[in-house]
Amino acid sequence: MVLTLWVVYSISFALMRSVPGNPFSSERGMPPAIELQMKARYNLDAPIMQQYVDILKGIVFRGDMGWSYKLEDYSVNQVIAEGFPVSASLAIFALVFALILGITAGVISAVYRRTPADTALMMAAVLGIAVPNFVIASIAILLFVFMLQLFPAAGWGTLSQIALPALCLGMPIAAYIARLTRTGMLETMTKDHVRTAFAKGLPRHKVITRHVLPGALLPVVSYLGPAVARVLTGSVVLEKIFALPGMGSHFINAALQRDYTVAMGMVLIYTVLLFVMNTLVDITYSIIDPRVKLQ
């Protein structure tokens, strides 16, 4: 993890510095004397390798990612601390919705295989995977905001403001979960212990919930690792569409405004979350499947 974070930091640093201009470039321009003062304040007048080492030292020894070049008197840590709870709240609602809808659809599709219900659910899942979430968000705004007027168009703070972006963020994840659950169910239903359970005369719903579903959820758990990390760091497009003050919005603004430190901070946070969630996935394996042991 440490090696990966260092590689990600190095690549992010190189890519951000290779973009033409600097954080203080603008269409109106800035007097050269003031621009030199701003560069000196943020250590941008130092050699590139010195900037690289200074920022790296701050991250390693103090956990300090530096100051934002565009948000006055805001450090990167403060930006993340304010944006992460918004993205996390949105992600929790989206994941709960995706798990409930995806697992339910996958189980129904597997149990009623090759029926109209199976075909309809899997076609919906394919559409959910193929259609980008910003297209889903645009259709949802037209339908639920302007036509039916059930939800507000934007904002943050109330359940009605969270619900619509959470549904749009969770739809593609629910589609993936539905397909993975169906595949896992169909594979597990051919196992000997499932045939034995049916042969003993156990009710169909008990066999599915106790013997089939736990084994079928292993692919879903594998998928949830990177999926959780992705939604926790915020959907950059959805947060802009719904005007949410989350990490995704900060990341877009940092990239457009060449706010080097904020952009690198967001990338590093995503990398850490990805490692943490994949580790939790490995631990969850041993809980769901007794054949898997931790060493």
DRENSEGU-892077 format. One line per 5 residues: number of its first residue (from 1); for each residue x, y, z of C-alpha. Coordinates in steps of 0.02 Angstrom, whole numbers. Each point is the difference from the previous one (the first is absolute). Layout:
<nodes>
NUM) X/Y/Z  ...
</nodes>
This chain:
<nodes>
1) 0/0/0  141/121/44  88/-37/-164  -161/23/-99  -38/166/86
6) 174/62/-41  -20/-49/-184  -173/81/-7  68/158/81  147/8/-121
11) -109/-24/-155  -130/126/62  137/127/37  77/-21/-172  -167/8/-92
16) -62/155/92  164/92/-29  -3/-45/-186  -164/94/-28  32/168/-86
21) -11/152/113  -5/5/189  -131/20/138  7/189/-18  -27/6/-188
26) -165/78/-52  -82/85/-148  9/169/84  181/-26/43  94/49/156
31) 134/133/20  171/-86/-8  53/67/170  -155/-69/86  18/-167/-90
36) 180/-13/63  -59/35/178  -135/-134/-13  125/-127/-66  119/41/142
41) -139/-18/128  -41/-177/-59  181/-49/-36  -35/-12/-187  156/101/-38
46) 109/-141/65  76/-131/-118  -119/-139/-49  94/-136/94  3/109/156
51) -189/21/-11  -17/-188/-24  103/-38/155  -81/134/109  -177/-58/-35
56) 49/-182/24  82/38/168  -157/90/58  -109/-149/-46  115/-132/75
61) 53/84/163  -147/114/41  -146/-69/-100  -11/175/-75  -42/9/-185
66) 31/187/-11  -109/151/-34  -126/25/-138  58/125/-130  -178/55/-43
71) -98/-15/163  75/136/107  52/-52/177  -56/-180/-32  119/-146/16
76) -25/-158/-102  -39/-94/162  -140/124/36  -71/-16/-175  -3/-190/17
81) -73/10/176  -144/106/-63  -31/-91/-164  18/-181/60  -155/-4/115
86) -108/61/-144  69/-131/-121  -9/-134/135  -183/37/39  -43/-6/-183
91) 98/-162/-20  -85/-86/147  -174/36/-68  54/-52/-175  78/-164/59
96) -149/-48/108  -116/31/-147  117/-94/-120  17/-152/115  -186/-16/33
101) -51/22/-182  146/-96/-76  -7/-154/112  -190/-9/-10  2/12/-190
106) 141/-127/-14  -87/-127/112  -166/17/-91  88/-14/-168  94/-158/52
111) -148/-86/83  -113/36/-149  132/-33/-132  -52/13/-183  -165/81/40
116) -64/172/-54  47/65/173  180/-59/-23  11/77/-173  -73/166/54
121) 112/16/154  159/-43/-95  -44/121/-140  -24/135/131  168/-48/76
126) 88/14/-168  -77/172/-26  53/51/176  180/-49/-38  4/75/-175
131) -82/169/34  115/124/92  -65/62/167  -1/182/-60  -125/-52/-135
136) -104/-88/133  12/158/106  -58/111/-144  -151/-112/-33  -39/-10/186
141) 4/190/17  -118/21/-147  -118/-133/67  3/20/189  44/185/17
146) -87/91/-143  -142/-117/-48  -52/-86/162  83/128/116  41/-131/132
151) 179/54/38  97/165/2  118/30/-146  155/29/106  65/38/173
156) 55/-96/153  -60/-28/177  -169/-88/-7  -51/-178/-43  -94/57/-155
161) 158/85/-64  103/-158/29  -124/-126/-71  6/42/-186  191/12/-20
166) 18/-158/106  -119/-94/-114  93/60/-155  168/-47/76  -61/-171/56
171) -86/-54/-161  157/-59/-95  65/-87/156  -168/-86/25  8/-60/-181
176) 172/-78/26  -55/-80/164  -155/-74/-82  102/-85/-136  132/-62/122
181) -132/-66/119  -91/-91/-139  161/-81/-62  52/-49/176  -173/-70/39
186) -4/-107/-157  173/-69/36  -35/-36/183  -166/-85/-37  95/-138/-91
191) 103/-44/155  -23/-165/91  -48/76/167  -143/95/-85  -63/-158/-84
196) 8/-87/167  -100/137/83  -136/-13/-133  3/-191/15  -32/13/187
201) -160/94/-38  50/169/68  -110/145/-57  61/89/-155  21/169/87
206) 105/-76/140  116/-87/-123  24/162/-96  30/112/151  105/-122/105
211) 95/-104/-127  2/90/-167  7/186/36  155/4/115  108/-86/-131
216) -76/101/-141  47/165/83  189/-28/-10  14/83/-173  -107/143/64
221) 116/25/149  150/4/-118  -84/134/-105  -50/105/151  181/36/49
226) 45/118/-144  -183/52/-18  -8/65/179  164/93/-23  -66/78/-160
231) -163/63/72  82/56/163  113/118/-94  -153/70/-86  -70/-6/-174
236) 80/152/-80  -134/25/-131  -151/-31/113  65/117/133  16/138/-129
241) -173/-35/-72  -86/3/170  113/138/72  63/-108/144  151/64/100
246) 88/-168/1  173/-63/-46  -47/-23/-182  -42/184/-21  163/50/85
251) 97/-117/-114  -76/73/-159  31/177/58  179/-43/48  35/-78/-170
256) -75/145/-97  86/133/105  169/-91/11  -14/-13/189  143/-125/10
261) -8/-45/183  -188/-27/9  0/-108/-157  143/-109/64  -82/-12/171
266) -161/-67/-77  95/-129/-101  98/-59/152  -159/-13/105  -80/-107/-135
271) 152/-114/-3  -6/-23/188  -186/-38/-4  25/-126/-139  131/-94/102
276) -104/5/159  -158/-63/-86  92/-141/-88  73/-53/168  -174/-1/77
281) -60/-105/-147  133/-131/38  -54/-3/183  -183/-13/-49  40/-154/-106
286) 44/-98/157  -166/50/80  -112/-44/-148  90/-156/-60  63/-119/137
291) 119/-80/-126  102/162/-3  120/22/146  102/152/48  187/-25/27
</nodes>
